[in-house]
């Protein structure tokens, strides 16, 4: 059935198809019996693969990666599809429109996407308004970033704003310094800049805990384009400041090995590549991290998961949980069921 739906949706631009799909699901969800119908058709009836790490208990290992529900508009609908957790964002302090359209492109032959969205979102305050209305009992992560106009030396203030604003309404945070679509953002992956941001957020957390709030894990999302030396710096940093976890990986700027014609890639231009072509590099990084960190710093694996076997590879490489995005678009909601039915946690 999803094959026919995808066939029809792919006649529209990628961004418009996404908006139409989520609008339709949200309308269906509000109709009497709609939530039951969605759960019956695509949801997960049993907690077939519960996982626990970083002080969190997930109903299952399959999460929705950031970027799909940037503004926390669809959490209840997406929870009905069977996800074990949902990551909203990337959110910035001030609303921003992102880069000009078109900015999201399908590479159908490669089962991939290229995006240069540019942290388009309605801002942390708008997301907070919606988070207060969420009814589903599901783990929600807040992926946070900086506004495009904020200089890197003041980036920590943007992360602080989002962190404090969302703290009471999300279960964990992901610091995003690895998107290729905000100029200069990836410079914040260098060790001195990272320490400044992460230790500042840890200090903010300590202040909130002293006021009676419970502790919320802080994860770091990293790029797949890092060198081994840069990865070693992140490993050292993670142990030094006792980071709660890593998310590996974001999209890549690499274009080698694609089936899509070069003329099409040239026409699309810049952006982060996700989907099947990212799988092997993402696996390499997850394994590299696990071999050096073990269970001291858990890793969420994301990138190129289009089947249950892809998910199993991530788990075998050392991921404690996984996230899907592009695979969800190409394979449909049934991918969640297949993963939970076939994948065996290590």
Secondary structure in CASP SS format (residue, H / E / C, confidence):
PFRMAT SS
TARGET T0000
AUTHOR 0000-0000-0000
METHOD secondary structure of the structure
MODEL  1
X C 1.00
X H 1.00
X H 1.00
X H 1.00
X H 1.00
X H 1.00
X H 1.00
X H 1.00
X H 1.00
X C 1.00
X C 1.00
X C 1.00
X C 1.00
X H 1.00
X H 1.00
X H 1.00
X H 1.00
X H 1.00
X H 1.00
X H 1.00
X H 1.00
X H 1.00
X H 1.00
X H 1.00
X H 1.00
X H 1.00
X H 1.00
X H 1.00
X H 1.00
X H 1.00
X C 1.00
X C 1.00
X C 1.00
X H 1.00
X H 1.00
X H 1.00
X H 1.00
X H 1.00
X H 1.00
X H 1.00
X H 1.00
X H 1.00
X C 1.00
X C 1.00
X C 1.00
X C 1.00
X C 1.00
X C 1.00
X E 1.00
X C 1.00
X E 1.00
X E 1.00
X E 1.00
X C 1.00
X C 1.00
X E 1.00
X E 1.00
X E 1.00
X C 1.00
X E 1.00
X C 1.00
X E 1.00
X E 1.00
X E 1.00
X C 1.00
X C 1.00
X C 1.00
X C 1.00
X C 1.00
X C 1.00
X C 1.00
X C 1.00
X C 1.00
X C 1.00
X H 1.00
X H 1.00
X H 1.00
X H 1.00
X H 1.00
X H 1.00
X C 1.00
X C 1.00
X C 1.00
X C 1.00
X E 1.00
X E 1.00
X E 1.00
X E 1.00
X E 1.00
X E 1.00
X E 1.00
X C 1.00
X C 1.00
X C 1.00
X C 1.00
X E 1.00
X C 1.00
X C 1.00
X C 1.00
X C 1.00
X C 1.00
X C 1.00
X C 1.00
X E 1.00
X E 1.00
X E 1.00
X E 1.00
X H 1.00
X H 1.00
X H 1.00
X C 1.00
X E 1.00
X E 1.00
X E 1.00
X E 1.00
X C 1.00
X C 1.00
X C 1.00
X C 1.00
X C 1.00
X E 1.00
X C 1.00
X C 1.00
X H 1.00
X H 1.00
X H 1.00
X H 1.00
X H 1.00
X H 1.00
X H 1.00
X H 1.00
X C 1.00
X C 1.00
X C 1.00
X C 1.00
X C 1.00
X C 1.00
X C 1.00
X E 1.00
X E 1.00
X E 1.00
X E 1.00
X E 1.00
X E 1.00
X C 1.00
X C 1.00
X C 1.00
X C 1.00
X C 1.00
X C 1.00
X C 1.00
X H 1.00
X H 1.00
X H 1.00
X H 1.00
X H 1.00
X H 1.00
X H 1.00
X H 1.00
X H 1.00
X H 1.00
X H 1.00
X H 1.00
X H 1.00
X H 1.00
X H 1.00
X C 1.00
X C 1.00
X C 1.00
X C 1.00
X C 1.00
X E 1.00
X E 1.00
X E 1.00
X E 1.00
X E 1.00
X C 1.00
X C 1.00
X C 1.00
X C 1.00
X C 1.00
X C 1.00
X C 1.00
X C 1.00
X H 1.00
X H 1.00
X H 1.00
X H 1.00
X H 1.00
X C 1.00
X H 1.00
X H 1.00
X H 1.00
X H 1.00
X H 1.00
X H 1.00
X H 1.00
X H 1.00
X H 1.00
X H 1.00
X H 1.00
X H 1.00
X H 1.00
X H 1.00
X H 1.00
X H 1.00
X H 1.00
X H 1.00
X H 1.00
X H 1.00
X C 1.00
X C 1.00
X C 1.00
X C 1.00
X C 1.00
X C 1.00
X E 1.00
X E 1.00
X E 1.00
X E 1.00
X E 1.00
X E 1.00
X C 1.00
X C 1.00
X C 1.00
X C 1.00
X C 1.00
X H 1.00
X H 1.00
X H 1.00
X H 1.00
X H 1.00
X H 1.00
X H 1.00
X H 1.00
X H 1.00
X H 1.00
X H 1.00
X H 1.00
X H 1.00
X C 1.00
X C 1.00
X C 1.00
X C 1.00
X E 1.00
X E 1.00
X E 1.00
X E 1.00
X C 1.00
X C 1.00
X C 1.00
X E 1.00
X C 1.00
X C 1.00
X C 1.00
X C 1.00
X C 1.00
X C 1.00
X C 1.00
X C 1.00
X C 1.00
X H 1.00
X H 1.00
X H 1.00
X H 1.00
X H 1.00
X H 1.00
X H 1.00
X C 1.00
X C 1.00
X C 1.00
X E 1.00
X E 1.00
X E 1.00
X E 1.00
X H 1.00
X H 1.00
X H 1.00
X H 1.00
X H 1.00
X H 1.00
X H 1.00
X H 1.00
X H 1.00
X H 1.00
X H 1.00
X H 1.00
X H 1.00
X H 1.00
X H 1.00
X H 1.00
X H 1.00
X H 1.00
X C 1.00
X C 1.00
X C 1.00
X C 1.00
X E 1.00
X E 1.00
X E 1.00
X E 1.00
X E 1.00
X C 1.00
X C 1.00
X C 1.00
X C 1.00
X C 1.00
X H 1.00
X H 1.00
X H 1.00
X H 1.00
X H 1.00
X H 1.00
X H 1.00
X H 1.00
X H 1.00
X H 1.00
X C 1.00
X C 1.00
X C 1.00
X E 1.00
X E 1.00
X E 1.00
X E 1.00
X C 1.00
X H 1.00
X H 1.00
X H 1.00
X H 1.00
X H 1.00
X H 1.00
X C 1.00
X C 1.00
X H 1.00
X H 1.00
X H 1.00
X H 1.00
X H 1.00
X H 1.00
X H 1.00
X H 1.00
X H 1.00
X C 1.00
X C 1.00
X C 1.00
X C 1.00
END
